[in-house]
Amino acid sequence: MNIRIEDIPLIYLFGGAATFFTSRLIGRLADRHGKIRVYRVVAACSLLPLLVITHLWPVPLWLMICWSTLFFILVPGRMVPAMAVVTSAVQPRLRGTFLSMNGAVQQLASGVASWLGGVMIAVDASGRVSGYNHVGWLAAAATLLAIVFVGRIRMHTGAAPAVVTPVE
């Protein structure tokens, strides 16, 4: 990619600013058109920038900013409808416990993914990063699996059952 260390803050500035504005839009789309449908569309669209970023040849900074901004919009953007699906999968009375467990699993998965990425990515003798393309293919495969399996999540749409307290 040949991105200079000095350019990384600029890439994050554009990507972060775009994410700040588009996450709300993706949330509104999920509310309007359905969480699963929007998740699948955003996740499918995220495959292109994901694979481009992980297979990118040396390009000018402006082109890198364009691709990375699209990456910042779509890859984290799929988490907006995904979390809406996940939180809808449990009864409201159990949601706090469920979300605590879900957070723990997410942190564990994030740690495992970071470790796996560290195992797969290396710097060769010339200082170039190698193996990043394999991480891209693995992420694309995981995204495709999630697109398929998100429809199997049963969402709890009804209100919580009334709690009956015994009268003493």
N, C-alpha and C positions, 0 to 999 in steps of 0.2 A: 504494500500500500504506500510505503514511503511517506508516512505522515510524521511530521516533526513533533517533538514533545511540546513545543511552544504553540502548536495548532490545536492541541487537544481541548483546552478550555473553550476555544471558539466553537468546536464541534459540539461540545456539551451545552454551550449557551443556546445555540440554535435548536438543538434537539430537545433540551429541557423546556425552552419557551414554547415550542410547538406542542409538546406533550401537555403542558399546562392548559392550553386552550382546547386541544382536541379530546382530552379525556372526558370532559363534560359532554361534548357532542356525542361521543361514542356511548356514554351512559344514557343520554336522551334517546338515541337510536335503539338501544337495547330495551328501554321502557316502551317505546312505540312499536317496534317490530318483533320483539321477542328476544329474550336473552340468548337462547341457544342459536337462533338464526344469526344474530349479530356476531356472536362469538365465532361461529363457523366462517362467516364472511371476512371478519377482521383477521382471524388466524390464517385463512387461506391467502389473503392479501399480504400478510406478513412474511410469507415464504419467499417472495421475490427479493425484498431488501435484505432479508436474513442471508440468503444464498449469495447475493451480490456482495454484501459487506465481507462475508467470510471467504470469498474467492476473488476479491478485488485486486486488480493489477495496479501499478502506479498511475494515479490520475491527478489532475489538478485539484487544489484544495476546494474550490467551489463545487466540483462534482462530488467530492467526498462529503462535503457538508449536505448536499442535496440527498445523497443516498443515506447518510447516517441520520438525517432528520426524518426521513420516511421510516427508517428503522425504529427511531425513538417514538414515533407516533403509533406504529402498528404493533410492534412486538410487546411493549408494555400495555398498549391500548387493548389488547385482547384480554388482559386481566380484569378490565372493568366489567364486561359481561360475564366473565368466568367467575368472579367473586359473587356476582348477583345470582348466578346459577347455584354456586356452592351454598350461599346463605339461605337460598330458597329450598334446599334439600333437607332441611331439618325443621322439626316443629319449633315454633317460637320459644316455648318453655325450655328447650334444650340448646338454644342457639349459642348462649355464652360458653357453655362447656364445649360444644362442638367447635366453635371458632377458636378456642384455646388449643384444642387438640390439632385443629387444622393448621394453626400458626406454627405449632411445634413440628408438624410434618413438613411444612413449607421450609422452615429453617434447616431441618435435616436434609431435605432434598437440595436446598441451595448449597449447603456445605459439600454434599456428595458431588454435585455438579461442578463446583469450583475445584474440588480435588481431581475429578475426572478430566476437566479442562486442563489443569496443570500437568497431568500425566500425558495428555495428548498433544500439548503445544510445547514447542521447544524453540530455542534460538540456535541457528546453525553457526558455523565458523565465520561466515561473512557478516553475521549480525542480523540476518533475516529471520523472521518468524516462520516456522514450519509447523504443519499439523493443524493450523487454524481452519483450513478447508474441511478437515474431517469433523471438527466440532460443528461446523455449519451443517453438514449432512446429518449428523446425529440430532441436532436441534430441529432440522426439518422433519426427520422421521418422527420425533417425539410430538411435533406439532400436528402432523398428519394423524397419528394415533389419537391425540386429544380431540381432533375434529370428528373422528369416527365415534369415539366413546362418550363424548359430551351428551349425546342424545340418549344415553342409557341412564343418565341421572334422573331420578324421579324427584320432581319439585313438589314441595309441600305448599299447596296453595290455600288450603282451608285455614280457618282461624283455629287457634289453640282451643282444645276442649275446656269447658268450664271446670274450674277446680271446685270440688265439693268439699267443704270442711264439715266434719262431724259436729253435731250440736251436743254439748255436754249437759 
